[in-house]
Amino acid sequence: MNNLEGVSFLPTSTFMIFERSLVALAVIHEQHRSNRNW
């Protein structure tokens, strides 16, 4: 049971990290666009 939980937990954390990096990229992109408009 412990091994199963570890295996199911790994993809979740990886997806969370991927999602966070994606959000960070979007924020940086938006800042870049607004900076260019100014």
N, C-alpha and C positions, 0 to 999 in steps of 0.2 A: 504494500500500500504506500509506503514511504517513497519507493522508487517511482511509482506511478505519479504521485503528487509532484515530485521533482521534475519529471518529464513534462507534465502538463503546465507547470509553472514557468518553465524556460521560455516557450514561445510567447507567453503573455508578457513577460518582462522585455523580451526582444521587440515585440510589437509596440510596447509602450515607449521604448527608447526610440524606435523608428518614427513613431508618431510625434514624439517631442522634437526630434531633429527636423521633421517635416514642418512643424509649426514654427520652429526657430527660423528655418529657411524662408518661410512665407513672411514672417515679421521683418526679416532683413530685406527681403525683396520690396515690401511695402515702404520701408524707410528709404530705400534707394530711390524709389519712384517719387516719393514726396520731396526728397532732397533735390531731385532734378527739376521738379516743378517750381520749387522755390528759387 
